[in-house]
Amino acid sequence: MKIIKAVCMMILIAGAAVYTACAAGETAQVSPGYPAEPSAASAPSALPPTSQPTPESAPEPTCEPARRSIDDMIASMSDKELIGQMVMIGFEGQKDMDKEGARLVRDDFVGNVMLFGWNTDTFEQTKALTAKIQAYSRNGIPVMIGIDLEGGKVKRFPGEWRPALESAQALGKAGDARRVYDQYRRIGEKLHEIGIMIDFAPVLDIAKKPSETFLGSRMFGGDAEKTAALVPEAVKGLQDGGVASLGKHFPGHGSTPDDSHQTLPVIRLSLEKLRSYSLVPFSAAVDQGIDAMLVGHLLFPKIDNEYPASVSYAFITDLLRKELGFGGVVVSDDMRMQGIRSRFSAGEAAALHILAGGDIVLVGRHYVLQKQVVDALYQAVQDGRITRQRLEESVRRILTLKRAYMDF
């Protein structure tokens, strides 16, 4: 009888040891070859009969493979892979990526894709499209797929939303925080369902006379404090719906009637004026924990008379990161726009954006420009103009954002 009790005790202790090793977390290891049960060689060859019930064998514990840390992933990535994570492209087509876009994701490791109106028709069509985009990634890191779905003027999936989405202007006039939260959560839930990870919303710009700007109804309004009270609800709504939020167009596009798609707006405001008005909604978004920020192609000569905000260290690092305390992902406005291309090539602007503290360069269309950006960033690293440490800093932010909303 003593022998039986001893053997049973050995079984229980062995099972408990293995279970404890699994439950202790990713760092716990089970020694190779450790027996879950006593081996035949160590067990007695014969046991006297007993009326005691034989103890049931405990189910063998299963240990989930440890998820790689972001730092380990970054350490194993080539310069080319790091650069790919810092570029976001658009493409032609609704059923699949065009061959050039697919090549950039597959061969240049581009890790972010933007969907535009020409890519999207219905929810079901877009869900199938996002699955095809993900299939082109070959380094185990999912593609961050984004869209600019604001409601109102910037429409995606027209006819699919019932009831229809309201514009930011309509929400701003109503001034109902719950209404803002509900709409953005509704957007977030649907985007998450169809495979989109980040919404380029909400618009954080404000203007004394919104109708006199090209943004118009895309803004909540002209009152800084009232807008700042609604912005957190939009951010929370998207996040609670399961997607990341991106504010735009830092540091504020509302003080000019000029459209940065067509020209480089010149805004002659001092930093003090900017802080007291335009920056108020952006500060509220940062305080709420907004995930990403898009920086506009806007020139503020009283603050930086050489570089537009999208490629300005004074705006991205000094103002957005240090003063406002933003630690998330910084994205450039589209490098196709004349607001930046009137001053720099797409490749040079991409390098300047990264050197200024930005993380992702957006090029929404045209393979030639997209390839130019990828190649220019790689060349800047080879020349020593951009260090690997600088790449790793941005990719750490990007992968942290991806891991917050995607499983990998």
Secondary structure as GFF3:
##gff-version 3
##sequence-region A 1 408
A	DSSP	alpha_helix	2	23	.	.	.	ID=ss1
A	DSSP	alpha_helix	70	76	.	.	.	ID=ss2
A	DSSP	alpha_helix	79	85	.	.	.	ID=ss3
A	DSSP	beta_strand	87	89	.	.	.	ID=ss4
A	DSSP	alpha_helix	99	107	.	.	.	ID=ss5
A	DSSP	beta_strand	112	115	.	.	.	ID=ss6
A	DSSP	alpha_helix	123	135	.	.	.	ID=ss7
A	DSSP	beta_strand	144	147	.	.	.	ID=ss8
A	DSSP	alpha_helix	168	174	.	.	.	ID=ss9
A	DSSP	alpha_helix	177	193	.	.	.	ID=ss10
A	DSSP	beta_strand	198	199	.	.	.	ID=ss11
A	DSSP	three_ten_helix	210	212	.	.	.	ID=ss12
A	DSSP	three_ten_helix	216	218	.	.	.	ID=ss13
A	DSSP	alpha_helix	224	241	.	.	.	ID=ss14
A	DSSP	beta_strand	244	250	.	.	.	ID=ss15
A	DSSP	alpha_helix	271	276	.	.	.	ID=ss16
A	DSSP	alpha_helix	279	288	.	.	.	ID=ss17
A	DSSP	beta_strand	292	295	.	.	.	ID=ss18
A	DSSP	three_ten_helix	309	311	.	.	.	ID=ss19
A	DSSP	alpha_helix	313	313	.	.	.	ID=ss20
A	DSSP	pi_helix	314	323	.	.	.	ID=ss21
A	DSSP	beta_strand	329	332	.	.	.	ID=ss22
A	DSSP	alpha_helix	338	341	.	.	.	ID=ss23
A	DSSP	alpha_helix	346	355	.	.	.	ID=ss24
A	DSSP	beta_strand	361	363	.	.	.	ID=ss25
A	DSSP	alpha_helix	367	382	.	.	.	ID=ss26
A	DSSP	alpha_helix	388	405	.	.	.	ID=ss27
###
